[in-house]
Amino acid sequence: MKDRTKYLKNLKRIVVKIGSSSLTSPEGGLDMENMARLVNEIKDFMGRGLEVILVSSGAMAAGLKYLGENRSPKDIVDISMLQAAAAVGQVELMKAYRDLFAEYDIKTGQILLTHEDTTRREQYLNIKNTIKNLLKLNVVPVINENDSVAVDEIKFGDNDELGAMAAIISEADLLVILSDIDGLYDEDPRSNSKAKMIGFVDSIGPGIEKSAGGNGSTYGMGGME
């Protein structure tokens, strides 16, 4: 493994992206235990003087559970139903974050984005300034895709891309993508116990793309790829 420590020095601002698979329970809905653990770790980062921006999935899964819908998002073909679930679930998601962060006297602020928002200079600068001012106020920005209004043409596709964009807009020093798997392996470790973790990637070629595989969870829309 090549040395990664040079990328972890002198950090001031980080973006943490957490996916639906890490936020939802097997039965659907929010996994409050995992969320509490995440919030506690972010609190510790902030205690060390780091500015933290959170990019969070989970609204759609939370909304489906709240509405009594037992199907996963992939099993629902009606896009308007998914958008309605996202609208309801975003309220549940932010309420959970607000309450968990409040235990440490930390405030949160919500930012909902579509891909189109980042392509227009005026909106791009407004997003940048909003994040900047929230951080000045010691507020944790919680960013999610605006699934209740986004259509295919203006969607990020998954929140990994949104996390990358948030890191660029906020001029963050590091993007951390949390998942339900330990890291990038040469093969899927769930189907091959001898798969080896790839600890450092300095360029992305066909071999790396092949090792990423596809979508691997019930509620997640992205995956290692």
Secondary structure, DSSP 8 states (H G I E B T S, - for coil): ----GGGGSS--EEEEEE-HHHHB-TTSSB-HHHHHHHHHHHHHHHHTT-EEEEEE--HHHHHHHHTT--S-GGG---HHHHHHHHHHHHHHHHHHHHHHHHTTT-EEEEEEE-GGGGTSHHHHHHHHHHHHHHHHTTEEEEEEE-TTT--GGG--SSHHHHHHHHHHHHT-SEEEEE-SSSS-BSS-TTT-TT--B----SS--HHHHHHH-S--SSS-SS---
